[in-house]
Amino acid sequence: GEESLTIFVDKRKLSKRSDGSDPSTNSSAVTLETLHQLAASYFIDRDSTLRRLHHIQIASTAIKVTETRTGPLGCSNYDNLDSVSSVLVQSPENKIQLQGLQVILPEYLQEHFVQAALSYIACNSEGEFICKDNDCWCQCGPKFPECNCPYMDIQAMEENLLRISETWNAYNSEFEESDEFKLFMKRLPMNYFLNTSTVMHLWTMDSNFQRRYEQLENSMKQLFLKAQKTVHKLFGLSKRCHKQPLIRMPRQRSSNYWLNRIQSFLYCNENGLLGSFSEETHTCTCPNDQVACHGFLPCTVGDGSACLSCAPDNRTRCGSCNVGYMLSQGLCKPEVAESTEHYIGFETDLQDMEMKYLLQKTDRRIEVHAIFISNDMRLNSWFDPSWRKRMLLTLKSNKYKSSLVHMILGLSLQICLTKNSTLEPVLAVYVNPFGGSHSESWFMPVNENNFPDWERTKLDLPLQCYNWTLTLGNKWKTFFETVHIYLRSRIKSNGPNGNESIYYEPLEFIDPSRNLGYMKINNIQVFGYSMHFDPEAIRDLILQLDYPYTQGSQDSALLQLLEIRDRVNKLSPPGQRRLDLFSCLLRHRLKLSTSEVVRIQSALQAFNAKLPNTVDYDTTKLCS
């Protein structure tokens, strides 16, 4: 084979003397002539020459020695030089080349020689060298079960990883101790709580702090790449070890980590202890489970239930609140209208099952006594049903019951026909909620869109008498002042097929031989209940819209009027849009003018738009 010796020389560090003095007298004073002499003696006495060169290399740092050999075996026991290159060593890719001695061996010995040489070199004679599927390893002998595991190299890699982690921590500490970090912390406002979004916004506004953080990121990226390479080498060396190495990669710290770190410095850094802040729970986790690191947490400033500003004398409490919220014991709570029962009632003490039972029994305890009025007919008197009859039940509350409003739960009529009559009653019902003209009534959509239908019950009387009952119950209950009932009749006749019924209007079916008969209504009952109503108290609320008693009383009055408006309109009949029953209440029970009603509705709509999480709704005008 071949051998070569290369000496790299830094002439600036060589001694200038060339007086042939004994080089052994001063090992640190090396001349170029001395190096030439040593190079010439390399092939005569290689070991002692290399030992002398190594000594000079350490003592003077003026030279660097590289030894290169090409041959069957790297037969040197001196491995302290910077690099000794030999083709008979195992490279990181596990590729081994052989040149030299095996070429001159007989062909039948070459394979055995190569196998033996590879096992000697790559496996240190502790196993048999095997290559398969682009991978090579040592099949260890029974005495050396760990021959594939270079513990010394693995330990060196683990130590390298440990040093990288230490450098990683040092970079982070230097960032925290930097002038840019300290100046940024000093500039942060302390009079209100800073969430991560606010801190991030202030971060982006500080160019010096941004540049220092980018510098940290670049250093960390380089260090992380170095750690990754070390880990890959460590995996390669240890893949056939029985015991896997301990690998600890440094954890990358994102901007979110530093945002939380900044919050921890602000709010969990008391008594020389630095804890960890949790924005979700607004609490600190202190070292050793102590509570001494907790600082004062300022109030949160923002929209909705957050503070508008913190109290100047105590930053932990709210000083003022946003629209729609009120200050209560240092917190902002939603402004909730006080109970409206003082102004107008809505509910009864009856439970749903009790009410259903009483309605089924048409119990007089839930009957609302109304005045019957009709110019077309009289109760308990027979009449000719050929023409439409109009009747109404009214309460005249403004005259007799000004302190009550009324809820309708059901309606019942007892209708009788003469014997063998072919007439069929047809009822149309209109409800006027709070008074006014008939045009300010709404039509009851019987048997439409899940609305209840009339129930007919035959009575045990000589005549054809039926109880017609319409049950609204709690689901369809609504306000009423007057109930208008229109009675028309139609003639029931068998169809052409005999199995179906055809109805004719009486005037369209003129046949003197047919007995249309007569009809009478024995009684009409309205079922429901009456509730407390204080018009003067509501007028007082309306007066506070222009002349508030105290600071905040105007908002309180608006809230209560909003609550009354929404609860009244919620009892509107079914339809795509609610009816504006509240305007009818103002117009007819409070006797307000149209312009006053419009002004109040506009004030409520404007106030409602300022409240958080509220959705206004469109209504259909009912009262003029």
Salt bridges, closest charged atoms under 4 A:
GLU3 OE1 - ARG46 NH1 2.50
ASP10 OD1 - ARG12 NE 3.22
GLU67 OE2 - ARG69 NH2 2.39
ASP135 OD1 - LYS239 NZ 3.51
ASP135 OD2 - ARG240 NH2 2.92
GLU146 OE2 - HIS242 NE2 3.73
GLU176 OE2 - ARG261 NE 2.70
GLU177 OE1 - LYS182 NZ 3.66
ASP206 OD2 - ARG187 NH1 3.64
GLU347 OE1 - LYS477 NZ 3.31
GLU347 OE2 - ARG567 NH2 3.81
ASP363 OD2 - ARG365 NH2 3.04
GLU367 OE1 - ARG364 NH1 2.82
GLU424 OE2 - ARG456 NH1 2.76
GLU440 OE1 - HIS588 NE2 2.81
GLU505 OE2 - ARG488 NH2 3.07
GLU536 OE2 - ARG539 NH1 2.65
ASP546 OD2 - ARG599 NH1 3.08
ASP566 OD1 - ARG565 NH2 3.11
ASP616 OD1 - ARG565 NH2 3.48
